[in-house]
């Protein structure tokens, strides 16, 4: 039984996702497959993702949203081992070819590499997650940009100017970035179906945790 304030929060999350699904006639993040070692593992991953979705929709009492869910999975063997920057630019290109998207689906995408896939397969389908590992996927912010030391943006269609210093906020380098916000985060897969879609409507800062911390808002 949900506590009263938890129930209200759930109602709000569900209403937000319902409204986006009604406006755009679909919902769900675009998913980029970035591991091609085993097609069977990928099939199993998608089955687990579906199981997490079904559990969330039942918990929120919005099972009808399943019919409008579309992960729009992007598969290309060239994505194997791709950086977050590469997937961000690929998503940016995809986004530019779509009709207007005003929901979080247009600003954030999901990336699944070998490590994230393994974390989900080890954890298993809900509610039988007995693993000490947190099953996660990678969430990428389309609008994020690397900054130079003077806090001007590195153009999204070019490599950083080697003559200029990148912003260093005394953080451990992640794919060459030493900013606090690296433009991607590791998200607990259980939060992806409804909760994440809802809170991203408010903004990235609510969701973001610097890797390797797994976000679970």
C-alpha positions as CSV (number, residue, x, y, z in Angstrom):
1,X,0.0,0.0,0.0
2,X,1.4,3.4,-1.0
3,X,1.8,6.1,1.6
4,X,-0.4,9.1,1.0
5,X,2.4,11.4,-0.3
6,X,3.9,8.6,-2.3
7,X,0.5,8.0,-3.9
8,X,0.2,11.7,-4.8
9,X,3.6,11.7,-6.4
10,X,2.8,8.6,-8.4
11,X,-0.5,10.2,-9.6
12,X,1.5,13.3,-10.8
13,X,4.1,11.2,-12.6
14,X,1.5,9.1,-14.3
15,X,-0.5,12.2,-15.4
16,X,2.5,13.8,-16.9
17,X,3.4,10.7,-19.0
18,X,-0.2,10.3,-20.0
19,X,-0.4,13.9,-21.2
20,X,2.8,13.5,-23.3
21,X,1.5,10.2,-24.8
22,X,-1.8,11.9,-25.6
23,X,-0.1,14.9,-27.3
24,X,2.5,13.0,-29.3
25,X,0.6,9.7,-29.6
26,X,3.7,7.9,-28.3
27,X,6.2,7.9,-25.4
28,X,9.5,6.3,-24.5
29,X,13.1,7.2,-25.1
30,X,15.0,6.3,-28.2
31,X,17.4,3.4,-27.4
32,X,20.8,3.0,-28.9
33,X,22.2,-0.5,-29.0
34,X,26.0,-0.2,-28.5
35,X,27.0,-3.8,-27.9
36,X,26.8,-6.6,-30.5
37,X,28.5,-9.5,-28.9
38,X,25.4,-11.7,-28.5
39,X,22.0,-11.2,-30.1
40,X,20.5,-13.5,-27.6
41,X,21.7,-11.3,-24.7
42,X,20.2,-8.3,-26.5
43,X,16.8,-10.0,-26.9
44,X,16.9,-11.0,-23.2
45,X,17.8,-7.4,-22.3
46,X,14.8,-6.1,-24.2
47,X,12.5,-8.7,-22.5
48,X,13.8,-7.5,-19.1
49,X,13.2,-3.8,-20.1
50,X,9.7,-4.7,-21.1
51,X,9.2,-6.4,-17.8
52,X,10.3,-3.3,-15.9
53,X,7.9,-1.2,-18.0
54,X,5.0,-3.6,-17.2
55,X,5.8,-3.5,-13.5
56,X,5.9,0.3,-13.5
57,X,2.7,0.7,-15.4
58,X,0.9,-1.7,-13.1
59,X,2.3,0.2,-10.0
60,X,1.1,3.5,-11.4
61,X,-2.2,2.1,-12.6
62,X,-1.7,3.2,-16.2
63,X,-1.4,-0.2,-18.0
64,X,-3.1,1.4,-21.0
65,X,0.1,3.3,-21.8
66,X,1.8,0.1,-23.0
67,X,0.0,0.4,-26.3
68,X,1.7,3.8,-27.0
69,X,5.2,2.9,-25.8
70,X,7.9,3.0,-28.5
71,X,11.6,2.6,-27.7
72,X,12.5,3.2,-31.3
73,X,15.6,1.0,-31.0
74,X,18.5,2.1,-33.1
75,X,20.8,-0.7,-34.2
76,X,24.0,-0.3,-36.2
77,X,27.1,-2.3,-35.6
78,X,29.2,0.9,-36.0
79,X,27.8,1.9,-32.6
80,X,29.9,-0.9,-31.0
81,X,32.2,0.8,-28.5
82,X,30.9,4.3,-29.4
83,X,31.5,7.2,-27.1
84,X,28.7,9.2,-25.5
85,X,29.7,12.1,-27.7
86,X,29.1,10.0,-30.8
87,X,25.7,8.8,-29.7
88,X,24.7,12.3,-28.7
89,X,25.5,13.6,-32.2
90,X,23.7,10.6,-33.8
91,X,20.7,11.3,-31.6
92,X,21.0,15.0,-32.5
93,X,20.9,14.1,-36.2
94,X,17.9,11.8,-35.6
95,X,16.1,14.5,-33.7
96,X,16.6,17.0,-36.5
97,X,14.7,14.8,-38.9
98,X,11.7,14.3,-36.7
99,X,8.5,16.4,-36.5
100,X,8.4,18.7,-33.5
101,X,8.9,16.8,-30.2
102,X,8.2,18.7,-27.0
103,X,8.4,15.8,-24.5
104,X,11.6,14.6,-22.9
105,X,11.8,12.0,-25.7
106,X,13.2,14.7,-27.9
107,X,16.0,15.8,-25.5
108,X,17.2,12.6,-23.9
109,X,18.1,9.1,-25.3
110,X,19.2,5.8,-23.8
111,X,22.5,4.1,-24.6
112,X,23.1,0.5,-23.8
113,X,26.7,-0.7,-23.8
114,X,28.1,-4.0,-22.7
115,X,28.5,-3.0,-19.0
116,X,25.0,-1.7,-18.7
117,X,23.5,-4.7,-20.5
118,X,25.4,-7.0,-18.2
119,X,24.1,-5.2,-15.1
120,X,20.5,-5.7,-16.3
121,X,21.0,-9.4,-17.2
122,X,22.7,-10.1,-13.8
123,X,19.9,-8.4,-11.9
124,X,17.2,-10.3,-13.7
125,X,13.5,-9.5,-14.2
126,X,11.7,-7.6,-11.5
127,X,10.8,-8.2,-8.8
128,X,13.4,-10.9,-8.4
129,X,16.4,-8.5,-8.4
130,X,18.6,-10.0,-5.7
131,X,21.9,-8.8,-7.1
132,X,24.1,-6.3,-5.3
133,X,24.6,-4.6,-8.6
134,X,22.1,-1.9,-9.7
135,X,20.7,-2.6,-13.1
136,X,21.2,0.6,-15.2
137,X,21.2,2.1,-18.6
138,X,23.0,5.3,-19.8
139,X,20.9,8.4,-20.2
140,X,22.3,11.1,-22.5
141,X,21.4,14.8,-22.5
142,X,21.2,16.0,-26.1
143,X,21.7,19.6,-25.3
144,X,24.8,19.2,-23.1
145,X,28.0,20.8,-24.5
146,X,31.7,20.5,-23.4
147,X,32.9,24.0,-22.3
148,X,36.2,25.7,-22.8
149,X,38.0,27.3,-19.8
150,X,36.3,30.6,-20.5
151,X,32.9,28.7,-20.4
152,X,32.2,29.1,-24.1
153,X,30.8,26.0,-25.8
154,X,32.8,23.6,-28.0
155,X,30.8,23.5,-31.2
156,X,28.8,20.3,-31.5
157,X,30.0,19.7,-35.0
158,X,33.7,19.9,-34.4
159,X,36.5,18.6,-32.2
160,X,37.8,20.8,-29.4
161,X,40.4,23.4,-30.5
162,X,43.7,22.0,-29.3
163,X,44.9,25.6,-28.8
164,X,42.2,26.2,-26.2
165,X,42.0,24.6,-22.7
166,X,38.9,22.7,-21.8
167,X,37.0,23.6,-18.5
168,X,38.5,21.6,-15.6
169,X,36.4,21.5,-12.5
170,X,38.8,19.2,-10.6
171,X,36.8,16.1,-11.4
172,X,38.0,12.7,-12.5
173,X,38.2,12.6,-16.3
174,X,35.3,10.7,-18.0
175,X,35.9,10.2,-21.7
176,X,38.2,13.3,-21.5
177,X,35.7,15.5,-19.6
178,X,36.6,17.0,-16.2
179,X,33.4,19.0,-15.8
180,X,31.1,18.1,-12.9
181,X,28.2,17.6,-15.4
182,X,29.5,15.3,-18.2
183,X,26.2,15.2,-20.1
184,X,25.3,11.6,-19.3
185,X,24.4,9.6,-16.3
186,X,23.7,6.0,-15.2
187,X,20.0,5.5,-14.4
188,X,18.5,2.6,-12.5
189,X,16.4,0.8,-15.1
190,X,13.4,0.5,-12.8
191,X,13.1,4.4,-12.8
192,X,13.2,4.7,-16.6
193,X,9.6,3.8,-17.7
194,X,7.6,6.4,-15.8
195,X,9.5,8.2,-13.1
196,X,12.4,9.3,-15.3
197,X,10.1,10.4,-18.1
198,X,8.2,12.5,-15.7
199,X,11.1,14.2,-13.7
200,X,13.0,15.1,-16.9
201,X,10.0,17.2,-17.8
202,X,11.3,19.5,-15.0
203,X,15.0,19.3,-15.9
204,X,18.3,17.4,-16.1
205,X,19.6,18.6,-12.7
206,X,17.0,16.5,-10.8
207,X,18.2,13.3,-12.5
208,X,21.9,13.9,-12.9
209,X,24.4,12.0,-10.8
210,X,28.1,12.0,-11.9
211,X,29.1,8.5,-13.0
212,X,29.7,5.9,-11.6
213,X,26.9,6.8,-9.1
214,X,23.6,5.4,-10.4
215,X,20.7,7.8,-10.4
216,X,17.4,6.7,-9.0
217,X,15.3,9.8,-8.4
